[in-house]
């Protein structure tokens, strides 16, 4: 079962609008990704309230749950509202940041690790955030050297999405420095002024059930793109 919408994958923090050689900067092959996203794979997803599913019918059923079900994965889902690479949420403890929570899962053996979000890092300056992203993603790579690690950037319905541009750029830079593929919902214009009303929850900050299903499909397609062997050129 696939969710069937078009994804958007950034292999480097920035690419031009022309065809260019595919950069070998992410330390993963298409074959590795294909294996990692296969049915029955062990997958760890770490994120914020979007991973928790805030705004869904029961507040606990978001894109991660939809994607794990659709792909038939054995999923460990660690979502915590208000958190990020730096943001500690209402708990105000460093144990809630992405890096600390990744370390806490050291006993797992995932084939795929997805780290989602960062919109809660809005008060963090770009340099600090980029450093935290790189450190966090390197921690995941070092802890699970055989796993594929993927970062998914901040996502939100409009007009909230417009405010995440600086965050997205910092996460992209950190992911690039760590050699981790970056899935960029903002650059891909996943949420627009045309579709946001249909996908936004009542608070305008989170997604409803349709929105989470849509987001799961976009992320799934980005993973499928990463699993497709390069032909030597990338046109964007």
C-alpha positions in Angstrom: 0.0 0.0 0.0 1.3 3.4 -0.9 -0.1 6.8 -0.2 0.7 8.1 -3.7 1.6 11.8 -3.8 4.7 13.6 -5.0 7.6 14.1 -2.5 10.4 16.6 -2.5 13.9 15.6 -1.6 16.9 17.9 -1.2 20.2 16.1 -1.5 22.2 19.3 -0.6 21.0 22.4 1.2 20.7 24.2 -2.1 20.3 23.2 -5.7 20.0 25.2 -8.9 17.0 25.1 -11.3 19.1 23.3 -14.0 20.1 19.7 -14.5 23.3 18.9 -12.7 25.3 15.8 -11.6 23.7 14.1 -8.6 26.0 14.9 -5.6 27.3 12.0 -3.5 27.0 13.8 -0.2 24.6 11.7 1.9 26.6 8.5 2.5 23.6 6.3 1.5 22.9 4.4 -1.7 19.6 3.9 -3.3 19.8 0.2 -2.6 20.3 0.9 1.1 17.3 3.1 1.2 15.2 0.6 -0.7 16.0 -2.1 1.9 15.4 0.3 4.8 11.9 1.3 3.6 10.8 -2.2 2.7 7.8 -3.8 4.3 8.6 -5.1 7.7 11.5 -2.8 8.3 12.3 -1.6 11.8 11.9 2.1 11.8 12.4 4.8 14.5 10.7 8.2 14.0 11.6 11.1 16.4 9.7 14.4 16.1 7.3 16.9 17.6 3.6 17.3 17.9 3.2 16.4 14.2 4.7 13.1 15.0 2.4 12.8 18.0 -0.6 13.6 15.9 -1.9 16.7 17.6 -4.9 18.0 15.7 -6.1 14.5 14.5 -9.4 13.0 15.5 -7.9 11.6 18.8 -4.8 13.8 19.1 -2.5 10.8 18.8 -2.8 9.7 15.1 -0.5 11.7 12.9 1.6 11.2 9.7 4.0 8.8 11.4 1.2 6.4 12.4 -0.3 6.6 8.9 3.1 6.0 7.2 4.1 3.1 9.5 0.7 1.4 8.8 0.9 2.1 5.0 4.4 0.7 4.7 3.9 -2.3 7.1 6.8 -1.2 9.2 7.7 -2.2 12.7 7.7 1.4 14.0 8.8 3.0 17.2 7.3 6.5 17.2 8.7 9.1 19.6 6.8 12.3 19.2 6.8 15.0 21.9 4.9 18.3 21.4 6.9 21.5 21.6 10.3 19.9 21.2 13.0 20.2 18.5 16.7 20.0 18.0 17.1 22.7 20.6 13.5 23.3 22.0 12.8 21.4 25.2 9.0 21.8 25.2 7.0 22.6 28.3 9.2 20.1 30.2 12.2 22.5 30.0 14.7 19.7 30.2 17.5 18.8 27.8 16.3 15.2 28.0 13.4 16.1 25.6 15.5 17.3 22.7 15.9 15.1 19.6 19.5 14.2 20.4 18.8 13.1 23.9 15.8 11.0 22.8 17.8 9.4 20.0 20.4 8.4 22.6 17.7 7.0 24.8 16.8 4.6 22.0 20.3 3.1 21.7 18.9 -0.4 22.5 16.9 -0.4 19.2 18.2 -1.6 15.9 16.4 0.5 13.2 17.0 0.1 9.5 15.6 3.6 9.0 15.6 6.7 11.3 13.4 9.6 10.5 13.9 12.9 12.4 11.0 15.3 11.8 10.4 18.9 12.5 12.1 21.9 14.0 9.4 24.5 13.8 9.5 24.7 17.6 13.1 25.9 17.3 11.8 29.3 16.1 13.6 31.3 18.9 17.0 29.7 18.2 19.5 31.6 16.0 20.5 29.9 12.7 24.1 29.1 13.7 23.1 27.4 16.9 20.3 25.5 15.2 22.5 24.3 12.4 25.1 23.0 14.9 22.5 21.2 16.9 21.0 19.6 13.8 24.4 18.4 12.6 25.3 17.0 16.1 21.9 15.3 16.4 22.0 13.6 13.0 25.6 12.6 13.4 24.7 11.0 16.7 22.0 8.9 14.9 24.5 7.9 12.2 27.2 7.0 14.8 24.7 5.1 17.0 23.3 3.1 14.1 26.0 3.0 11.4 24.0 0.5 9.3 20.8 2.5 9.3 19.6 5.1 6.8 19.0 8.4 8.6 16.7 11.0 7.0 15.7 14.5 8.2 12.3 15.9 7.4 12.1 19.7 7.8 9.4 21.9 9.4 5.9 21.6 7.9 2.8 23.6 8.6 -0.2 24.9 6.8 -0.2 28.4 5.4 0.2 31.1 6.6 2.3 29.4 9.4 4.5 27.8 6.8 5.9 31.1 5.6 7.5 31.7 9.0 9.6 28.6 8.9 11.9 29.6 6.0 14.9 30.4 8.2 14.4 27.3 10.3 14.2 25.1 7.2 17.4 26.6 5.8 19.3 26.0 9.1 18.0 22.4 9.3 19.0 21.8 5.6 22.5 23.1 6.4 22.9 20.9 9.4 21.7 17.9 7.5 24.0 18.6 4.7 27.0 18.9 7.1 26.0 15.6 8.7 25.7 13.8 5.3 22.0 13.1 5.8 19.3 13.5 3.1 16.9 16.4 3.8 13.2 16.2 2.9 12.1 19.9 2.6 8.3 20.4 2.7 8.7 24.2 2.5 10.8 24.2 -0.7 8.4 21.6 -2.2 5.4 23.8 -1.4 3.6 20.9 0.2 1.2 23.3 2.0 -0.1 26.2 -0.1 -2.8 28.8 0.3 -5.0 26.6 -1.9 -4.8 23.4 0.1 -4.1 24.6 3.6 -7.7 25.2 4.6 -8.5 21.6 3.8 -5.6 20.2 5.7 -5.3 22.5 8.8 -6.6 21.6 12.2 -8.8 24.1 14.0 -5.8 25.9 15.6 -4.3 26.6 12.2 -0.9 25.3 13.5 -1.4 21.6 13.2 -3.0 19.2 10.7 -6.3 17.4 10.6 -6.7 13.7 9.7 -6.6 14.5 6.0 -3.6 16.7 6.4 -1.6 14.0 8.2 -2.5 11.4 5.6 -1.4 13.9 2.9 1.9 14.6 4.8 2.6 10.9 5.2 2.2 10.4 1.4 4.6 13.3 0.6 7.2 11.8 3.0 6.7 8.4 1.5 7.2 9.6 -2.0 10.4 11.5 -0.9 11.7 8.2 0.5 10.8 6.4 -2.7 12.7 9.0 -4.6 15.8 8.5 -2.4 15.5 4.8 -3.1 15.5 5.3 -6.9 19.0 4.8 -8.4 20.6 7.9 -9.8 21.0 8.2 -13.5 23.9 10.6 -13.2 21.8 13.8 -13.5 19.3 15.5 -11.3 16.8 17.9 -12.7 14.9 20.2 -10.3 
